[in-house]
Protein backbone atom coordinates (compact mmCIF):
# COMPACT_ATOMS: atom_id res chain seq x y z
CA UNK A 1 0.00 0.00 0.00
CA UNK A 2 2.83 2.38 0.81
CA UNK A 3 4.42 1.72 -2.58
CA UNK A 4 1.18 2.54 -4.45
CA UNK A 5 0.75 5.69 -2.39
CA UNK A 6 4.26 6.82 -3.37
CA UNK A 7 3.56 6.24 -7.07
CA UNK A 8 0.26 8.11 -6.92
CA UNK A 9 1.82 11.02 -5.05
CA UNK A 10 4.74 11.19 -7.50
CA UNK A 11 2.37 11.03 -10.49
CA UNK A 12 0.21 13.79 -9.07
CA UNK A 13 3.28 15.93 -8.40
CA UNK A 14 4.48 15.42 -12.00
CA UNK A 15 1.06 16.33 -13.38
CA UNK A 16 1.03 19.48 -11.23
CA UNK A 17 4.59 20.41 -12.26
CA UNK A 18 3.72 19.89 -15.94
CA UNK A 19 0.61 22.06 -15.61
CA UNK A 20 2.56 24.86 -13.91
CA UNK A 21 5.30 24.73 -16.57
CA UNK A 22 2.70 24.74 -19.37
CA UNK A 23 0.86 27.76 -17.96
CA UNK A 24 4.07 29.69 -17.33
CA UNK A 25 5.12 28.94 -20.93
CA UNK A 26 1.77 30.25 -22.19
CA UNK A 27 2.19 33.39 -20.10
CA UNK A 28 5.75 34.00 -21.31
CA UNK A 29 4.80 33.36 -24.95
CA UNK A 30 1.82 35.70 -24.62
CA UNK A 31 4.00 38.53 -23.34
CA UNK A 32 6.58 37.91 -26.06
CA UNK A 33 4.00 37.87 -28.85
CA UNK A 34 2.28 41.02 -27.56
CA UNK A 35 5.58 42.90 -27.53
CA UNK A 36 6.46 41.63 -31.01
CA UNK A 37 3.05 42.64 -32.37
CA UNK A 38 3.38 46.08 -30.80
CA UNK A 39 6.79 46.63 -32.43
CA UNK A 40 5.48 45.29 -35.75
CA UNK A 41 2.57 47.74 -35.72
CA UNK A 42 4.84 50.66 -34.94
CA UNK A 43 7.21 49.74 -37.73
CA UNK A 44 4.26 49.20 -40.10
CA UNK A 45 2.96 52.70 -39.37
CA UNK A 46 6.44 54.14 -39.76
CA UNK A 47 6.84 52.39 -43.13
CA UNK A 48 3.52 53.87 -44.27
CA UNK A 49 4.63 57.38 -43.31
CA UNK A 50 7.95 56.91 -45.09
CA UNK A 51 6.16 55.62 -48.20
CA UNK A 52 3.87 58.67 -48.15
CA UNK A 53 6.90 60.91 -47.73
CA UNK A 54 8.61 59.33 -50.76
CA UNK A 55 5.50 59.10 -52.96
CA UNK A 56 4.56 62.77 -52.66
CA UNK A 57 8.12 64.11 -52.31
CA UNK A 58 7.32 65.82 -49.04
CA UNK A 59 10.94 66.84 -48.62
CA UNK A 60 10.32 69.54 -51.26
CA UNK A 61 7.89 71.42 -48.99
CA UNK A 62 9.51 74.66 -47.78
CA UNK A 63 8.98 76.33 -44.41
CA UNK A 64 5.42 77.65 -44.11
CA UNK A 65 4.19 75.73 -47.18
CA UNK A 66 1.44 73.16 -47.15
CA UNK A 67 0.37 70.29 -49.36
CA UNK A 68 -3.11 68.78 -49.61
CA UNK A 69 -3.62 65.24 -50.84
CA UNK A 70 -7.12 64.01 -51.69
CA UNK A 71 -7.88 60.30 -51.93
CA UNK A 72 -10.37 58.69 -54.30
CA UNK A 73 -12.95 58.41 -51.50
CA UNK A 74 -12.71 62.07 -50.50
CA UNK A 75 -10.28 61.87 -47.59
CA UNK A 76 -8.09 64.98 -47.49
CA UNK A 77 -4.64 64.80 -45.92
CA UNK A 78 -2.92 68.12 -45.30
CA UNK A 79 0.82 68.34 -44.68
CA UNK A 80 2.27 71.54 -43.24
CA UNK A 81 5.91 72.36 -42.55
CA UNK A 82 6.33 74.71 -39.60
CA UNK A 83 8.46 77.77 -40.00
CA UNK A 84 11.68 77.59 -38.07
CA UNK A 85 12.03 80.34 -35.45
Residue pairs with C-beta under 8 A, 6 or more apart in sequence:
52 58
53 59
56 67
56 69
56 79
58 67
58 79
61 67
61 79
61 81
62 81
63 81
63 82
63 83
63 84
64 81
64 82
64 83
65 80
65 81
66 78
66 79
66 80
66 81
67 78
67 79
68 76
68 77
68 78
68 79
69 76
69 77
69 78
69 79
70 76
70 77
71 77
